[in-house]
Amino acid sequence: MEICRANIAVVSVGLLSPFRLRRRRVNRQPRNESDNDESKEQTQECNDKKGESSSEHNMEEEYAMELLCEYARWLSIFPIAVKHFLRPTQHKWGDPDIRYKKRRFEIGPLLSDEDACQIINEYDDKDGKPTSDSSTSTRARDPPLVVLNRLHELSYDISHFKYSHDIAPTSQSSAIFYQEVMEQVNILFGASGAMERIKGTPLPFVYAIHLRTFLIVYLSLWNMSSVARYDWLSLPFLFLLNWALLGIEAASVVCERPFDYNANHLTLGKTCVIIARNIAQALRECI
């Protein structure tokens, strides 16, 4: 969430700042108002130059905005793709068609059907087309990597955007801008890989069985000895002790896989909504 916020701020400011500086320079009034004739001539000359190049500059700025909006859409899709990748597919939406419709609804109008199919369906059929049927297909892609690879392409396009000569940043500035954006995208790579390691590294089966077996035997012997020594008066205290120790073991099982659908697991959907709202706010403020 932190990297997505910082990334969209850096990209939007780095891409649109030259246009903002040009508008300020064009709209700036002459400082010397003592000579009215000279001021009028300068104003008329500026208006003529502005009229000649306004259409070209507007098209250039519109293209930059389209490029920025495309980057923002893919950045908003990244947490959704990570959520789809981390959460298990076997749920009440076990039917592939129902699962596809649900995930397509979450993506919404941010992506086209073709791009959304590349993110939702991890398998390819015999013809190389994306499919959700894993029984007769081969796994061809990870959804987060599809989004991150697209962000890499857009990062290069944005950092090497062709401005007009009067506002174009230096090649050194473009290189620094590209390096900073790529570092943030690579951090998203690392975050996705870290969550993938958590998902793919559960507690060893032998460790879990040993812990549960030892705990059950220990509590059984303790309960029998306590009842034999203190009679039935020890049952309330034994109940609390059993509940505490077994609760710790159950909590460890829940924390073992934090990306499931239960109430105690991480609210990945809420995180996706917050990131999308932060990106939309950054776009509104940079225009």
Number of C-alpha atoms within 10 A of each C-alpha: 14 7 14 22 17 15 21 24 18 16 21 23 16 18 23 16 16 18 20 15 11 14 11 11 10 12 11 10 13 11 7 9 11 8 8 10 10 13 16 13 11 14 14 12 12 14 14 12 11 14 11 10 10 13 11 12 16 12 11 16 18 12 13 21 17 11 18 21 17 16 23 24 19 19 23 25 26 25 24 26 23 23 22 20 21 21 16 13 14 10 11 8 13 11 13 16 12 12 18 18 13 13 18 18 10 15 20 13 11 16 16 11 13 9 12 20 19 20 28 24 21 20 21 20 17 10 7 11 12 22 21 20 17 14 8 11 18 16 15 14 16 18 23 23 17 16 22 20 13 13 22 16 11 18 23 17 16 21 22 16 17 13 16 13 7 8 14 14 17 8 11 9 13 19 14 12 20 20 15 17 23 18 12 17 21 14 13 20 15 12 14 20 15 12 17 14 11 14 18 11 11 13 12 8 9 8 10 14 11 10 12 14 11 11 15 14 11 11 16 13 11 14 19 11 12 17 15 11 11 10 11 10 11 14 14 10 12 16 11 10 14 18 12 12 14 15 12 12 15 13 12 13 14 15 14 15 18 19 22 20 13 10 7 12 14 15 15 19 13 10 15 20 14 13 22 23 14 18 22 16 14 19 18 9 10 13 12
